[in-house]
Amino acid sequence: MDRPLLAEFLRSRRARLGPEDVGLPPGVRRRTPGLRREEVAQLAGISVDYYNRLEQARAPRPSRQVLAALGRALLLYPTERSHLFRLAGEVPDPPARPDDVVPHGLRHLLDRLTDTPAYVIDARYDLLAWNSLAVVVLGDPDDWAPGERNLAWRMFRGRPAPEVDEAGAWAVAARCVADLRAAAGRYPDDAALKRLLAGLRADSPEFDRRWRDHGVCVRDGPDRIRVAHRAVGELTMDREVLELAGSGQRLVLHTTTPGSRSAEALRLLTVVGSQWRVAPAS
């Protein structure tokens, strides 16, 4: 437990809040910004004396229950809450569920990737956002029922996005199963993830076989896939996956080699528009 840093962190988080942020009356004029120590103690359900000693780096190690209550009282973000636990020498509780809110900046980035199919998935492989050129790779998610906007479900339960070559498809599948296995460990209480995994294991022998291998990672590097497109023919693309720190989300990019036929085909598709749909290879 790092008492001085814990004390500094608590003081800094208390100073950024006003009574209106936590539903308390403003009261009389305050000499310094932020909540009073007794207000934080009241909100957390602990004694004022104990909270004072925490901020003075004199208190014994707080329990997990006290740390959780302080996180709620100080309106800590998930990353801040984890930091609070670690300062107190505790391992943070796992998050309850994957984050499904895509930041505005990331949505803006998707829109600017005009020559690259790109989309965002969460730890369950739910499709959260995509750009116009991603329709070339996925088909049009706007045509899918909300319950079908999960790429693992589409991959293993008979509704894949485009037709891809077998080697590329199973490379992506291996990564998908490993990611979901890791997600199950990271979000053990997520009911939606449990339902997805139970359905996949019951309905897809291939998924169940891979699941029982207990893999939680695959080799680094891109997966190369080949997609049959009815407007421009075969597209050869590398599937790059970028982890978004702290959220469990991933930005997936389908890139082509500069100057290649596939790069020129994607450039053409940016001109003719996303009304073209991927057709299965004959």
NORHUQUI-V286679 format. One record per residue. N is the residue number from 1. RES is the residue in three letters. SS is DSSP state (helix for helix, strand for strand, loop for the rest). PSI is psi in whole degrees, 0 to 359 (none if undefined). Layout:
n: [N/N]
res: [RES/RES]
ss: [SS/SS]
psi: [PSI/PSI]
//
This chain:
n: [1/2/3/4/5/6/7/8/9/10/11/12/13/14/15/16/17/18/19/20/21/22/23/24/25/26/27/28/29/30/31/32/33/34/35/36/37/38/39/40/41/42/43/44/45/46/47/48/49/50/51/52/53/54/55/56/57/58/59/60/61/62/63/64/65/66/67/68/69/70/71/72/73/74/75/76/77/78/79/80/81/82/83/84/85/86/87/88/89/90/91/92/93/94/95/96/97/98/99/100/101/102/103/104/105/106/107/108/109/110/111/112/113/114/115/116/117/118/119/120/121/122/123/124/125/126/127/128/129/130/131/132/133/134/135/136/137/138/139/140/141/142/143/144/145/146/147/148/149/150/151/152/153/154/155/156/157/158/159/160/161/162/163/164/165/166/167/168/169/170/171/172/173/174/175/176/177/178/179/180/181/182/183/184/185/186/187/188/189/190/191/192/193/194/195/196/197/198/199/200/201/202/203/204/205/206/207/208/209/210/211/212/213/214/215/216/217/218/219/220/221/222/223/224/225/226/227/228/229/230/231/232/233/234/235/236/237/238/239/240/241/242/243/244/245/246/247/248/249/250/251/252/253/254/255/256/257/258/259/260/261/262/263/264/265/266/267/268/269/270/271/272/273/274/275/276/277/278/279/280/281/282]
res: [MET/ASP/ARG/PRO/LEU/LEU/ALA/GLU/PHE/LEU/ARG/SER/ARG/ARG/ALA/ARG/LEU/GLY/PRO/GLU/ASP/VAL/GLY/LEU/PRO/PRO/GLY/VAL/ARG/ARG/ARG/THR/PRO/GLY/LEU/ARG/ARG/GLU/GLU/VAL/ALA/GLN/LEU/ALA/GLY/ILE/SER/VAL/ASP/TYR/TYR/ASN/ARG/LEU/GLU/GLN/ALA/ARG/ALA/PRO/ARG/PRO/SER/ARG/GLN/VAL/LEU/ALA/ALA/LEU/GLY/ARG/ALA/LEU/LEU/LEU/TYR/PRO/THR/GLU/ARG/SER/HIS/LEU/PHE/ARG/LEU/ALA/GLY/GLU/VAL/PRO/ASP/PRO/PRO/ALA/ARG/PRO/ASP/ASP/VAL/VAL/PRO/HIS/GLY/LEU/ARG/HIS/LEU/LEU/ASP/ARG/LEU/THR/ASP/THR/PRO/ALA/TYR/VAL/ILE/ASP/ALA/ARG/TYR/ASP/LEU/LEU/ALA/TRP/ASN/SER/LEU/ALA/VAL/VAL/VAL/LEU/GLY/ASP/PRO/ASP/ASP/TRP/ALA/PRO/GLY/GLU/ARG/ASN/LEU/ALA/TRP/ARG/MET/PHE/ARG/GLY/ARG/PRO/ALA/PRO/GLU/VAL/ASP/GLU/ALA/GLY/ALA/TRP/ALA/VAL/ALA/ALA/ARG/CYS/VAL/ALA/ASP/LEU/ARG/ALA/ALA/ALA/GLY/ARG/TYR/PRO/ASP/ASP/ALA/ALA/LEU/LYS/ARG/LEU/LEU/ALA/GLY/LEU/ARG/ALA/ASP/SER/PRO/GLU/PHE/ASP/ARG/ARG/TRP/ARG/ASP/HIS/GLY/VAL/CYS/VAL/ARG/ASP/GLY/PRO/ASP/ARG/ILE/ARG/VAL/ALA/HIS/ARG/ALA/VAL/GLY/GLU/LEU/THR/MET/ASP/ARG/GLU/VAL/LEU/GLU/LEU/ALA/GLY/SER/GLY/GLN/ARG/LEU/VAL/LEU/HIS/THR/THR/THR/PRO/GLY/SER/ARG/SER/ALA/GLU/ALA/LEU/ARG/LEU/LEU/THR/VAL/VAL/GLY/SER/GLN/TRP/ARG/VAL/ALA/PRO/ALA/SER]
ss: [loop/loop/helix/helix/helix/helix/helix/helix/helix/helix/helix/helix/helix/helix/helix/loop/loop/loop/helix/helix/helix/loop/loop/loop/loop/loop/loop/loop/loop/loop/loop/loop/loop/loop/loop/loop/helix/helix/helix/helix/helix/helix/helix/helix/loop/loop/loop/helix/helix/helix/helix/helix/helix/helix/helix/loop/loop/loop/loop/loop/loop/loop/loop/helix/helix/helix/helix/helix/helix/helix/helix/helix/helix/loop/loop/loop/loop/helix/helix/helix/helix/helix/helix/helix/helix/helix/helix/loop/loop/loop/loop/loop/loop/loop/loop/loop/loop/loop/loop/loop/loop/loop/loop/helix/helix/helix/helix/helix/helix/helix/helix/helix/loop/loop/loop/loop/strand/strand/strand/strand/strand/loop/loop/loop/loop/strand/strand/strand/strand/strand/loop/loop/loop/helix/helix/helix/helix/helix/loop/loop/helix/helix/helix/loop/loop/helix/helix/helix/loop/strand/helix/helix/helix/helix/helix/helix/loop/loop/loop/loop/loop/loop/loop/strand/loop/helix/helix/helix/helix/helix/helix/helix/helix/helix/helix/helix/helix/helix/helix/helix/helix/helix/helix/helix/helix/helix/loop/loop/loop/loop/helix/helix/helix/helix/helix/helix/helix/helix/helix/helix/helix/helix/helix/loop/helix/helix/helix/helix/helix/helix/helix/loop/loop/loop/loop/loop/loop/loop/loop/loop/loop/loop/strand/strand/strand/strand/strand/strand/strand/loop/loop/loop/strand/strand/strand/strand/strand/strand/strand/strand/strand/strand/strand/loop/loop/loop/loop/loop/loop/strand/strand/strand/strand/strand/strand/loop/loop/loop/loop/loop/helix/helix/helix/helix/helix/helix/helix/helix/helix/helix/helix/helix/loop/loop/loop/loop/loop/strand/loop/loop/loop/loop]
psi: [129/90/315/316/323/318/315/318/316/317/320/321/326/323/337/352/145/165/328/336/334/12/22/151/149/328/202/171/135/139/331/154/158/174/156/157/319/332/318/317/318/314/326/349/33/168/149/320/317/319/320/316/328/315/345/7/35/357/154/168/125/150/168/324/319/318/317/319/322/322/319/317/323/6/46/142/161/318/322/320/317/320/318/313/317/323/328/5/23/152/127/147/147/149/150/326/160/151/124/13/116/123/149/322/324/322/321/320/318/315/331/345/71/343/12/119/127/147/166/132/156/188/341/357/21/134/120/324/156/160/175/326/342/339/330/324/323/342/187/108/337/340/353/145/148/322/349/4/51/121/332/317/317/327/319/347/25/9/65/165/260/171/124/163/155/317/315/320/316/335/316/320/318/318/321/311/318/318/318/324/316/321/323/327/327/328/67/341/11/108/321/320/320/318/318/312/320/319/318/318/325/324/345/103/327/316/314/320/314/324/319/352/344/27/138/5/160/177/151/164/169/159/126/127/155/125/133/120/133/343/322/5/209/135/125/119/148/130/106/137/121/123/136/112/133/345/343/1/159/138/120/127/137/106/156/159/126/135/355/167/321/322/319/323/318/321/320/320/332/336/314/344/166/13/342/139/152/135/143/146/143/none]
//
